[in-house]
Amino acid sequence: MKPTLLIVEDEPQMRRLLELNLGEDYTTHSVGTGEAGLKFIESGHVDVVLSDLKLPTMSGLELLEAVRRNHPDLPFIVMTAYSSVESAVGAMKAGANDYVPKPFPSWDAVKIVIARALDVRRLHEENRDLREALGQRYDLPGIIAQSPKMQEALTMVERVAPTNSTVLICGESGVGKDLIARAIHQRSRRSRGPFLKINSTAIPESLLESELFGYEKGAFTGAAASKPGKFELADGGTLFLDEIGDVPPQVQVKLLRVLQEREFERLGGTKTVKVDVRLVAATNRDLRAALEDGTFREDLYYRLNVVPINLPPLREHKEDIPALAAMFLRKYSEASGKKIEGISPAAMQRLTQFHWPGNVRELENVIERAVALSQGPVLEPRDILIDELAQKPAPGAAAFLPEGVTLEQWEDEMIREAMRRAGGNKSQAARLLGLSRNALRYRLSKLGFADEPES
């Protein structure tokens, strides 16, 4: 049977267009107000809701909030004008599964969004049933996932790994996207094939295309011999493309072709190269925002976002901190030859109370530092040296400069901290600071940093 789609739209002509274009795939019901939509949901069976945000009396956002109270898992997609993307983002924060802009890019795009929301709900239901039946907790090397949010992410890994579907891993820097990508490869039928990683921000834009697709002899100055790219080298395996949101437009075109046709030409070449590669991409950017500002291709986004896996920041699954800290303690204790038996309750409290802007990577760095500096068999609060500059201000406290620090000194320190967290990568540091690369380079030159090309 067709899934039941409820359309909530106050313009009769638009309701009719939606019914005509979506009726082949769904059993459609349409209403003109949020109140009528809520009544229909409560009285009948609905599989997915497609609602305009601007409605008379009860807005689409108010309808969403009312639906979420009694039906937290019901897929809910909002429609909004291009000029009201901020409203769509607010709806996503309130629990909407996705949004489509008006006028629609195409009817196929609308159908893809609806189908994806239904697929995600189906996967969640199947995974929940599976966990309840088996009481299963997934165990992946190097990944601690005792919290419900991380278990949900690993459930998606287990289900998608055996397929050849493209996966898009989303999450802040330091949450472990590379570990998840490797876990997908290791649990796939390609596990005996190569697993290659490339970070688009670590390679100058002018070289990224040749790194991915290779080049022929004489393609550019210095190309003394032909060289295969990462796609050729990963043939039969998995290519992990990190920071996909920073790929330049000309490379996006070739990526789209590889995903669609599994073929490409080397830089400077005419021979078509065919490959069998699974692409796992990752980003810490909001790709929907990149679509709106025109820096990321919409068709490539839909090709990449076949199966999204969202990794929560560490502050949203703090129940995993004790196990993560214990794992890092074992790792660095063994490496240093020190016999450190554990972490005191007071030190653990300090770890769990911090908000971890650098996520798991920052936690690992703090534990490594604590092991290096500790003088006893147990880590104490004095050993947990957390960067105080990254601390959030206390609730209700006004954010201001630390006492005795000038604005120029504070800015210089923030730039140094961003470079430290980015491992010296200027593109990554610029994103952390909300600056362009040129603006960051100017500030770095004032601090005496050499303007060396990134490698």
LUMNU-279864 format. One line per 3 residues: their letters; for each residue x, y, z of C-alpha. Coordinates in nm, 2 decimals, decimal comma, padded with zeros to 4 digits, always signed. Example, Ala and Ser with C-alpha at 12.3 -4.5 7.8 and 13.67 -1.06 7.14 Angstrom:
as	+01,23/-00,45/+00,78 ~ +01,37/-00,11/+00,71 $
//
This chain:
mkp	+00,00/+00,00/+00,00 ~ +00,11/+00,36/-00,06 ~ +00,22/+00,56/+00,23 $
tll	-00,02/+00,82/+00,35 ~ +00,09/+01,18/+00,29 ~ -00,08/+01,47/+00,47 $
ive	-00,04/+01,80/+00,29 ~ -00,10/+02,12/+00,50 ~ -00,12/+02,42/+00,26 $
dep	-00,35/+02,72/+00,27 ~ -00,33/+02,80/-00,10 ~ -00,58/+02,58/-00,29 $
qmr	-00,39/+02,59/-00,62 ~ -00,07/+02,47/-00,45 ~ -00,26/+02,20/-00,27 $
rll	-00,39/+02,07/-00,60 ~ -00,05/+02,08/-00,76 ~ +00,10/+01,88/-00,47 $
eln	-00,18/+01,62/-00,49 ~ -00,14/+01,58/-00,86 ~ +00,24/+01,55/-00,86 $
lge	+00,27/+01,34/-00,54 ~ -00,04/+01,13/-00,58 ~ +00,13/+00,86/-00,79 $
dyt	+00,36/+00,77/-00,50 ~ +00,14/+00,85/-00,20 ~ -00,22/+00,84/-00,08 $
ths	-00,26/+01,21/-00,03 ~ -00,49/+01,41/+00,20 ~ -00,48/+01,79/+00,20 $
vgt	-00,60/+02,05/+00,44 ~ -00,58/+02,43/+00,45 ~ -00,51/+02,50/+00,82 $
gea	-00,28/+02,37/+01,09 ~ -00,58/+02,30/+01,31 ~ -00,73/+02,08/+01,04 $
glk	-00,40/+01,90/+01,00 ~ -00,37/+01,83/+01,37 ~ -00,72/+01,70/+01,38 $
fie	-00,66/+01,47/+01,09 ~ -00,34/+01,33/+01,24 ~ -00,51/+01,26/+01,57 $
sgh	-00,81/+01,09/+01,41 ~ -00,65/+00,89/+01,13 ~ -00,33/+00,72/+01,00 $
vdv	-00,06/+00,94/+00,86 ~ +00,29/+00,83/+00,75 ~ +00,44/+01,16/+00,67 $
vls	+00,34/+01,53/+00,69 ~ +00,43/+01,80/+00,43 ~ +00,34/+02,14/+00,57 $
dlk	+00,39/+02,50/+00,47 ~ +00,54/+02,72/+00,75 ~ +00,32/+03,02/+00,68 $
lpt	-00,04/+02,92/+00,77 ~ -00,33/+03,12/+00,90 ~ -00,40/+03,11/+01,28 $
msg	-00,18/+02,81/+01,37 ~ +00,16/+02,84/+01,19 ~ +00,35/+02,54/+01,05 $
lel	+00,60/+02,57/+01,34 ~ +00,32/+02,56/+01,60 ~ +00,17/+02,26/+01,42 $
lea	+00,51/+02,09/+01,43 ~ +00,54/+02,15/+01,80 ~ +00,19/+02,01/+01,86 $
vrr	+00,26/+01,70/+01,66 ~ +00,59/+01,64/+01,83 ~ +00,42/+01,62/+02,17 $
nhp	+00,22/+01,31/+02,08 ~ +00,40/+01,18/+01,77 ~ +00,77/+01,23/+01,82 $
dlp	+00,86/+00,99/+01,53 ~ +00,62/+01,11/+01,27 ~ +00,82/+01,24/+00,97 $
fiv	+00,75/+01,61/+00,93 ~ +00,88/+01,82/+00,63 ~ +00,83/+02,19/+00,61 $
mta	+00,79/+02,41/+00,29 ~ +00,93/+02,76/+00,30 ~ +01,01/+03,04/+00,06 $
yss	+01,38/+03,09/-00,04 ~ +01,37/+03,42/+00,15 ~ +01,27/+03,24/+00,47 $
ves	+01,55/+02,99/+00,51 ~ +01,60/+03,11/+00,87 ~ +01,25/+02,99/+00,95 $
avg	+01,33/+02,65/+00,80 ~ +01,64/+02,62/+01,01 ~ +01,43/+02,71/+01,32 $
amk	+01,18/+02,44/+01,22 ~ +01,47/+02,18/+01,19 ~ +01,58/+02,27/+01,54 $
aga	+01,22/+02,22/+01,66 ~ +01,21/+01,87/+01,52 ~ +01,13/+01,89/+01,15 $
ndy	+01,30/+01,61/+00,95 ~ +01,38/+01,83/+00,65 ~ +01,26/+02,12/+00,44 $
vpk	+01,20/+02,20/+00,08 ~ +01,22/+02,56/-00,06 ~ +00,95/+02,73/-00,26 $
pfp	+00,95/+02,74/-00,56 ~ +01,05/+02,38/-00,56 ~ +01,38/+02,29/-00,74 $
swd	+01,19/+02,01/-00,90 ~ +00,92/+01,76/-00,81 ~ +01,19/+01,49/-00,80 $
avk	+01,37/+01,68/-00,53 ~ +01,05/+01,70/-00,33 ~ +00,99/+01,33/-00,37 $
ivi	+01,35/+01,25/-00,26 ~ +01,31/+01,45/+00,06 ~ +00,98/+01,27/+00,14 $
ara	+01,12/+00,93/+00,06 ~ +01,43/+00,99/+00,27 ~ +01,23/+01,09/+00,57 $
ldv	+01,02/+00,78/+00,54 ~ +01,34/+00,56/+00,50 ~ +01,50/+00,71/+00,81 $
rrl	+01,18/+00,65/+01,01 ~ +01,17/+00,29/+00,89 ~ +01,53/+00,23/+00,97 $
hee	+01,48/+00,38/+01,32 ~ +01,18/+00,15/+01,38 ~ +01,37/-00,16/+01,26 $
nrd	+01,67/-00,07/+01,47 ~ +01,46/-00,01/+01,78 ~ +01,29/-00,34/+01,73 $
lre	+01,62/-00,51/+01,68 ~ +01,78/-00,37/+01,99 ~ +01,48/-00,45/+02,20 $
alg	+01,48/-00,81/+02,07 ~ +01,85/-00,87/+02,11 ~ +01,95/-00,62/+02,37 $
qry	+02,23/-00,55/+02,14 ~ +02,51/-00,29/+02,19 ~ +02,75/-00,25/+01,90 $
dlp	+03,12/-00,28/+01,97 ~ +03,34/-00,11/+01,72 ~ +03,72/-00,08/+01,76 $
gii	+03,82/+00,25/+01,91 ~ +03,46/+00,38/+01,94 ~ +03,29/+00,42/+02,28 $
aqs	+02,91/+00,43/+02,24 ~ +02,72/+00,36/+02,56 ~ +02,49/+00,65/+02,51 $
pkm	+02,16/+00,63/+02,32 ~ +02,27/+00,89/+02,06 ~ +02,59/+00,71/+01,98 $
qea	+02,42/+00,37/+01,97 ~ +02,17/+00,51/+01,72 ~ +02,46/+00,63/+01,50 $
ltm	+02,63/+00,28/+01,52 ~ +02,30/+00,12/+01,44 ~ +02,30/+00,31/+01,11 $
ver	+02,66/+00,20/+01,06 ~ +02,57/-00,17/+01,10 ~ +02,28/-00,14/+00,86 $
vap	+02,44/+00,06/+00,58 ~ +02,79/-00,10/+00,59 ~ +02,70/-00,41/+00,39 $
tns	+02,54/-00,20/+00,11 ~ +02,72/+00,01/-00,16 ~ +02,52/+00,32/-00,07 $
tvl	+02,71/+00,65/-00,05 ~ +02,72/+00,78/+00,31 ~ +02,74/+01,13/+00,44 $
icg	+02,88/+01,16/+00,80 ~ +02,79/+01,49/+00,96 ~ +02,92/+01,63/+01,29 $
esg	+03,15/+01,89/+01,45 ~ +03,53/+01,87/+01,43 ~ +03,67/+01,61/+01,67 $
vgk	+03,36/+01,38/+01,70 ~ +03,52/+01,08/+01,53 ~ +03,39/+01,09/+01,17 $
dli	+03,71/+00,92/+01,05 ~ +03,65/+00,63/+01,29 ~ +03,29/+00,59/+01,17 $
ara	+03,41/+00,59/+00,81 ~ +03,67/+00,32/+00,88 ~ +03,41/+00,11/+01,06 $
ihq	+03,18/+00,13/+00,76 ~ +03,46/+00,00/+00,54 ~ +03,56/-00,27/+00,78 $
rsr	+03,21/-00,41/+00,80 ~ +03,14/-00,39/+00,43 ~ +03,20/-00,64/+00,15 $
rsr	+03,49/-00,42/+00,05 ~ +03,68/-00,47/+00,37 ~ +03,97/-00,65/+00,19 $
gpf	+04,00/-00,37/-00,05 ~ +04,18/-00,04/+00,01 ~ +04,06/+00,23/+00,24 $
lki	+04,19/+00,57/+00,15 ~ +04,13/+00,91/+00,31 ~ +04,17/+01,25/+00,17 $
nst	+04,10/+01,58/+00,35 ~ +04,00/+01,85/+00,10 ~ +04,11/+02,13/+00,33 $
aip	+04,46/+01,99/+00,37 ~ +04,53/+02,02/+00,00 ~ +04,54/+02,35/-00,20 $
esl	+04,24/+02,39/-00,43 ~ +04,47/+02,39/-00,73 ~ +04,60/+02,04/-00,65 $
les	+04,28/+01,87/-00,52 ~ +04,15/+01,77/-00,86 ~ +04,48/+01,60/-00,95 $
elf	+04,50/+01,43/-00,61 ~ +04,15/+01,28/-00,66 ~ +04,15/+01,19/-01,03 $
gye	+04,52/+01,18/-01,11 ~ +04,70/+01,34/-01,41 ~ +04,88/+01,25/-01,73 $
kga	+05,24/+01,34/-01,81 ~ +05,26/+01,70/-01,92 ~ +04,92/+01,80/-01,78 $
ftg	+05,08/+02,09/-01,60 ~ +05,43/+02,22/-01,52 ~ +05,62/+01,96/-01,32 $
aaa	+05,40/+01,67/-01,43 ~ +05,70/+01,46/-01,55 ~ +05,51/+01,13/-01,54 $
skp	+05,15/+01,01/-01,52 ~ +05,01/+00,95/-01,17 ~ +04,69/+00,78/-01,06 $
gkf	+04,46/+00,96/-00,83 ~ +04,29/+00,85/-00,51 ~ +03,98/+00,72/-00,70 $
ela	+04,19/+00,48/-00,90 ~ +04,40/+00,37/-00,60 ~ +04,08/+00,30/-00,40 $
dgg	+03,93/+00,08/-00,68 ~ +03,75/-00,21/-00,52 ~ +03,75/-00,04/-00,18 $
tlf	+03,64/+00,28/+00,00 ~ +03,74/+00,64/-00,05 ~ +03,68/+00,86/+00,26 $
lde	+03,65/+01,23/+00,15 ~ +03,67/+01,45/+00,46 ~ +03,54/+01,81/+00,47 $
igd	+03,33/+01,76/+00,15 ~ +03,18/+02,10/+00,20 ~ +03,51/+02,27/+00,11 $
vpp	+03,55/+02,10/-00,23 ~ +03,57/+02,37/-00,50 ~ +03,30/+02,39/-00,77 $
qvq	+03,51/+02,25/-01,06 ~ +03,59/+01,94/-00,85 ~ +03,22/+01,90/-00,74 $
vkl	+03,13/+01,85/-01,11 ~ +03,37/+01,56/-01,15 ~ +03,26/+01,41/-00,82 $
lrv	+02,90/+01,41/-00,94 ~ +03,00/+01,23/-01,25 ~ +03,19/+00,96/-01,06 $
lqe	+02,89/+00,90/-00,83 ~ +02,65/+00,88/-01,13 ~ +02,85/+00,70/-01,39 $
ref	+03,15/+00,55/-01,20 ~ +03,39/+00,70/-01,45 ~ +03,62/+01,01/-01,51 $
erl	+03,93/+01,13/-01,70 ~ +04,26/+01,21/-01,55 ~ +04,37/+01,57/-01,55 $
ggt	+04,51/+01,64/-01,90 ~ +04,39/+01,30/-02,03 ~ +04,13/+01,18/-02,27 $
ktv	+04,10/+00,82/-02,18 ~ +03,79/+00,74/-01,96 ~ +03,88/+00,55/-01,64 $
kvd	+03,61/+00,33/-01,48 ~ +03,62/+00,26/-01,11 ~ +03,43/+00,06/-00,85 $
vrl	+03,47/+00,28/-00,54 ~ +03,24/+00,34/-00,25 ~ +03,24/+00,71/-00,14 $
vaa	+03,20/+00,80/+00,23 ~ +03,20/+01,17/+00,28 ~ +03,21/+01,38/+00,59 $
tnr	+03,15/+01,74/+00,68 ~ +03,13/+01,97/+00,98 ~ +02,95/+02,23/+00,77 $
dlr	+02,58/+02,28/+00,72 ~ +02,55/+02,18/+00,36 ~ +02,20/+02,31/+00,34 $
aal	+02,33/+02,65/+00,41 ~ +02,60/+02,60/+00,14 ~ +02,32/+02,51/-00,10 $
edg	+02,15/+02,84/-00,03 ~ +02,46/+03,05/-00,08 ~ +02,55/+02,87/-00,40 $
tfr	+02,88/+02,72/-00,29 ~ +02,77/+02,36/-00,30 ~ +02,58/+02,19/-00,59 $
edl	+02,23/+02,07/-00,51 ~ +02,25/+01,76/-00,74 ~ +02,58/+01,66/-00,57 $
yyr	+02,42/+01,71/-00,22 ~ +02,14/+01,46/-00,30 ~ +02,39/+01,21/-00,45 $
lnv	+02,60/+01,23/-00,13 ~ +02,32/+01,24/+00,12 ~ +02,18/+00,89/+00,04 $
vpi	+02,24/+00,77/+00,39 ~ +02,32/+01,05/+00,64 ~ +02,48/+00,96/+00,98 $
nlp	+02,48/+01,24/+01,23 ~ +02,74/+01,22/+01,51 ~ +02,65/+01,42/+01,82 $
plr	+02,90/+01,65/+01,99 ~ +03,05/+01,52/+02,31 ~ +02,85/+01,77/+02,52 $
ehk	+02,53/+01,59/+02,41 ~ +02,65/+01,24/+02,52 ~ +02,85/+01,31/+02,83 $
edi	+02,76/+00,97/+02,97 ~ +03,04/+00,83/+02,74 ~ +03,31/+01,06/+02,89 $
pal	+03,41/+00,81/+03,17 ~ +03,46/+00,52/+02,93 ~ +03,64/+00,75/+02,67 $
aam	+03,87/+00,89/+02,94 ~ +03,95/+00,54/+03,07 ~ +04,03/+00,42/+02,71 $
flr	+04,27/+00,72/+02,65 ~ +04,42/+00,67/+03,00 ~ +04,51/+00,31/+02,91 $
kys	+04,65/+00,41/+02,58 ~ +04,88/+00,69/+02,70 ~ +04,98/+00,51/+03,03 $
eas	+05,11/+00,22/+02,83 ~ +05,28/+00,44/+02,58 ~ +05,46/+00,64/+02,85 $
gkk	+05,54/+00,34/+03,08 ~ +05,36/+00,50/+03,37 ~ +05,14/+00,29/+03,60 $
ieg	+04,83/+00,51/+03,64 ~ +04,54/+00,31/+03,78 ~ +04,25/+00,55/+03,72 $
isp	+04,09/+00,89/+03,75 ~ +03,97/+01,02/+04,08 ~ +03,60/+01,11/+04,12 $
aam	+03,69/+01,48/+04,15 ~ +03,89/+01,47/+03,84 ~ +03,62/+01,29/+03,65 $
qrl	+03,37/+01,55/+03,77 ~ +03,59/+01,81/+03,62 ~ +03,59/+01,62/+03,29 $
tqf	+03,21/+01,57/+03,28 ~ +03,13/+01,93/+03,37 ~ +03,34/+02,08/+03,08 $
hwp	+03,15/+02,15/+02,75 ~ +03,43/+02,02/+02,52 ~ +03,42/+02,25/+02,22 $
gnv	+03,69/+02,03/+02,06 ~ +03,49/+01,71/+02,13 ~ +03,65/+01,37/+02,17 $
rel	+03,98/+01,49/+02,01 ~ +04,01/+01,76/+02,28 ~ +03,93/+01,51/+02,55 $
env	+04,20/+01,28/+02,42 ~ +04,45/+01,56/+02,42 ~ +04,36/+01,66/+02,78 $
ier	+04,41/+01,29/+02,90 ~ +04,74/+01,26/+02,71 ~ +04,86/+01,59/+02,88 $
ava	+04,74/+01,47/+03,22 ~ +04,93/+01,14/+03,19 ~ +05,24/+01,32/+03,09 $
lsq	+05,23/+01,56/+03,39 ~ +05,09/+01,33/+03,66 ~ +05,31/+01,22/+03,95 $
gpv	+05,08/+00,97/+04,12 ~ +04,89/+00,65/+04,05 ~ +04,56/+00,83/+04,00 $
lep	+04,48/+01,14/+03,80 ~ +04,37/+01,42/+04,02 ~ +04,19/+01,75/+03,94 $
rdi	+04,53/+01,93/+03,93 ~ +04,64/+01,70/+03,65 ~ +04,33/+01,79/+03,43 $
lid	+04,46/+02,10/+03,26 ~ +04,17/+02,22/+03,05 ~ +04,20/+02,53/+02,83 $
ela	+04,02/+02,79/+03,04 ~ +03,99/+03,02/+02,73 ~ +03,74/+02,76/+02,59 $
qkp	+03,52/+02,75/+02,90 ~ +03,17/+02,88/+02,86 ~ +03,07/+03,18/+03,07 $
apg	+02,86/+03,09/+03,37 ~ +02,48/+03,10/+03,30 ~ +02,36/+03,46/+03,32 $
aaa	+02,71/+03,60/+03,33 ~ +02,80/+03,86/+03,07 ~ +03,07/+03,75/+02,83 $
flp	+03,36/+04,00/+02,83 ~ +03,74/+04,01/+02,81 ~ +03,94/+03,85/+03,10 $
egv	+04,07/+04,11/+03,35 ~ +04,40/+04,27/+03,24 ~ +04,37/+04,15/+02,87 $
tle	+04,33/+04,39/+02,58 ~ +04,11/+04,32/+02,28 ~ +04,42/+04,29/+02,06 $
qwe	+04,58/+04,03/+02,30 ~ +04,26/+03,83/+02,32 ~ +04,23/+03,83/+01,94 $
dem	+04,59/+03,71/+01,90 ~ +04,53/+03,43/+02,15 ~ +04,21/+03,32/+01,98 $
ire	+04,40/+03,30/+01,65 ~ +04,68/+03,09/+01,80 ~ +04,42/+02,87/+01,97 $
amr	+04,24/+02,82/+01,64 ~ +04,57/+02,72/+01,46 ~ +04,65/+02,48/+01,74 $
rag	+04,31/+02,31/+01,72 ~ +04,33/+02,29/+01,34 ~ +04,67/+02,14/+01,36 $
gnk	+04,82/+02,43/+01,17 ~ +04,56/+02,40/+00,88 ~ +04,47/+02,76/+00,78 $
sqa	+04,15/+02,67/+00,61 ~ +04,02/+02,48/+00,92 ~ +04,14/+02,76/+01,15 $
arl	+03,96/+03,02/+00,94 ~ +03,64/+02,82/+00,96 ~ +03,67/+02,80/+01,34 $
lgl	+03,71/+03,18/+01,36 ~ +03,45/+03,26/+01,10 ~ +03,71/+03,43/+00,88 $
srn	+03,81/+03,40/+00,52 ~ +04,15/+03,25/+00,45 ~ +04,29/+03,58/+00,33 $
alr	+04,17/+03,76/+00,64 ~ +04,33/+03,49/+00,86 ~ +04,66/+03,51/+00,66 $
yrl	+04,67/+03,88/+00,72 ~ +04,63/+03,83/+01,10 ~ +04,88/+03,55/+01,10 $
skl	+05,14/+03,77/+00,92 ~ +05,10/+04,03/+01,20 ~ +05,17/+03,76/+01,45 $
gfa	+05,49/+03,65/+01,27 ~ +05,36/+03,33/+01,12 ~ +05,53/+03,23/+00,79 $
dep	+05,29/+03,22/+00,50 ~ +05,38/+02,87/+00,39 ~ +05,16/+02,67/+00,15 $
es	+04,96/+02,40/+00,32 ~ +05,05/+02,04/+00,25 $
//
